[in-house]
Amino acid sequence: MGHKTVLVAEIVNNIRRLFQVVNEQSKKAEIETGLTGPQLWALKVISKETPIMVSDIARRMYLHPATVVGILDRLEAQDLVTRVRSLADRRVVHLELTAKGRAIVENSPEVATGTLVAGLDKLTSNELQSILSGMDRIVKILGAQGIPPQLINSPGINTPSQPEEKTILPERVW
């Protein structure tokens, strides 16, 4: 095999590995908890910083707040989180886990996207830029630039109400 062929094979194999680990971890989370990966990740974020506002959850999950509200509505309907209005400012709503939500977090597997974000947060700006450039090229090769980013194993689509201009290192990834 030529050098270029080996490189292409390694890239394709790494993409396969990514899909495999995300699918396996998402399925495991759903089997063990009955929740989608994004729902379980939201519970884990809330458990680490409770009480927390929707905007803070969205920022930590790199999701649009409207996407997070849909996830939280489903968690609240299952009695896993509760919304608590601030006594100091009635416009502010915090989220907290219920006892049922805490039990799920304590006994749940890791979520691939949470692990990915935690790992990416540890990288330098140059390393992140390099990964972003490579991923952008792959997206272009597949002609997927215009496809809204759907949450993994979930019906939600992560789109902002108004598209933001992409910066070298975006604060939020929509």
Buried (B, 14 or more C-beta within 10 A) or exposed (E): EEEEEEEEEEEEEEEEEEEEEBBEBBEBBBEEBEBBBBBBBBBBBBBEEBBBBBEBBBBBBBBBBBBBBBBBEBBBEBEBBBEEEEEEEEEEBBBBBBEEBBEBBEEBBBBBBBBBBEEBEEEEEEEBEEEBEEEEEEEEEEEEEEEEBEBBBBEBBBBEEEEEEEEEEEEBBB
